[in-house]
Amino acid sequence: MFGAKKIDDVEKLRIRLTPLEQNAVPLALRLSATSDLRDFENLVGTEDPSSVRWRNKINGLIIEEENLRQQLRGFVDGAAITQSLIDGNKPLLEKLRTMVGDNDDTVIRITRRFAEFDARNKILLGNLAVLDKPNEVITEVSRIQLQADLAELVQNLGNQDERLNRWGSKLISTGDQVKICVNGCVASTSMICRRWCFS
């Protein structure tokens, strides 16, 4: 039979281990639970139903963490990123973050890559927004750069974005109208040249 202190110790450990029953188990709980479960098993044995259940849960979490790391490994190794890949893998990243915390190296590196991807796309979108200005002069040099920016955005975001289709059509239209002006610059005759080239 258990003495009063042993019973009290078992109950205290049981209370601390019960949160393992929840779906999301943060890293701090998993680490403390591993130690608590060892103490619990020393008191009640490894065949106790609760002990078996909690042990299986901890082992399952270890396997789940490794599976998540494997699924996200490409983002750590520098594989190409697209918006659809990010959208599909963000839930996995957030699940790993819940399990291991914000300071985990894999979580930090992938979060940084996603942020850099978003920042790059914002720059490209800002560059191409010039095509929506009605009187903006587009030189041949800038048109070539905008075409490169558009190609990168299509690769990153896909071709379903209405803005990308609109800008693509505008660049094709602008390219058809490019000529060299008498002052030596290159601009679209459909737009007002700021150097008075077509006046």
N, C-alpha and C positions, 0 to 999 in steps of 0.2 A: 504494500500500500504506500501511496505517496504521503509524505509529511506535508504539513500546512505550507511550509516555505516552498517546497517543490511544486505544489499545486499552484501557488501564487505565481511562481516563476513561469510555469507552463502557460497560465492564462495571460500573463503580460506578453509573452512571446506570441501567443495566438492572436492577440489584438494587433500587434505590430505586423504580423504576417498576413492578416486578413485582407489588406488592400491589394495583395497580389491577385485577388479575384476580379479586380476591375480590368477593363479592356486595355486601357493605356497605362503602362507601368513605367514611370520615369527612371532614369539611370540611378539616382540616389536611392530610390526604394529598392531597386533590384540588387544593388550592392549591399545595402543593409540587410535585405531579406536573406541573402546568401549566408551571411554570418548568423543571423537570427535562426534560420532554419537548421543550421548545424547545431546550434545550442538546443533547439527544440528537439531534434532527433536524439541528442545525447540524453535528454530527459525521458522521452516517450518511445524511442526506437524509430527505425526507418520504415516500419510496416504500418504505422498509424495512417489512416485514410487521409487526414489533412496533410500530413507530411508528404505522402506520395503525390497528392494533388499539387501541392506547392512546388515540390521538386520538379515535377513535369512542367509546370508553368515556367519556372526559371530556365530550365533546359530549352523549352520552346522559344523563350525570348532570345536566348543566345543564338539559336538557329535562325530566328527571324531577323535579328540584327545582321548576321552574316549574309543572309539572302538579300537584304536591302542594300548592303554595301556592294555586293556583286552586281545588282541591277543598276546601281548608280555609278559604277566604276568608270564607265566611259567618260563621264563628265569630269572626273578627276584626272584621267589620263590624257585629256585634251581633245577628245573626239569632237567633231563638228556639232554645233548646236543649231537647232531650229526652234521656232516658237511652238510648233506642235510637239516636239520632243520635251520642251520645258513644261508645257501644259500637262502632258501625260505623266511626267515624272515628279512634278511638284508635290503631289500627295505622298509619294514615297519619301521624298526629302523631309517633309514635315513629320512623317511618321518616325523616321530615323532621328530627327531632331528631338522629338518627344522622348525617345528611348535613351539617347546618349547626351542630350544637352546641346546648347549653342556653341560650346567651346571645343567640340569634337573637330578634329582636323578635317575630316571628310565633309562635314556639314559646313565648316567655314569656307573651304575651297569651292564647293559647289555653289553655295550662296553667293560668293564673290563672282563666280563665272556668270551666273544668271544676272546679277546686277550689271556687270560689264556688258553683257549682251543687250540688256535693256537700254543702257546708256548709249551704246553704239547705234542702236536703231533710232533713238531720239535725235541723234546728230544727223543721220541720213534723212530722216523724215523732215527735219528742219531745212536741210539743204534743198530737198526737192520741192518744198513748199513754195519756193521762188517761182515755180511754174504756174502757180495760181494767181500771180500778180499780173494784171492785164497789160501794163506798160513796161514790164521788165525786159531789158535787153539780154538776150542769150547769145553769147559768142560761141564760135565753134569749139573753142577750148573748154568752155564751161559746159557745153552740151555733151561733150565726150565724158567729162567727169560726172555729170548728172546721170548719164547712161550707166556708168560703172556703179554709181550709188544705187540706182534703181535695180540693177542686176543683183547687187548684194542684198537689198531689201527683199526682193522676190525670193531669193534663196533662204533668207532668214524667216520671213513671214508667210511665204506661200503667195499664190497669185489670186487669192480670193478677195483681197483688200481693194475696195473700189478706188481708193486714191492711187494705188499703184497702176491700175489699168488706165486711169485718167491721165496720169503723168506719162505713162508709156506712149499713149496716143499723142500727147502734146509734143513729146520729144521727136516722134516720127514726123509730125507735121512741121515742127520747127526745122528739122534737118532738111526737109524738102525745099525750104525757102532761104537757106543760108547762102550768102554771097559775100565777096570781098568788096568793101567800100573803097571809095577813092582815097581815103585817108590811111588805108592799109589795115584797118581792123576788120574783124569778121563778126557779123551780126545778122539777125533775122530781119528781112525787109518788112515783115508783118508787124514789127515792133518799132517804137520810137528810139532811134539811136541817140544816146546822150552826148555823143561827140558831133552831132549834126551831120552825120555821114550821108543821110538820105534826104536831107532838106533841099 
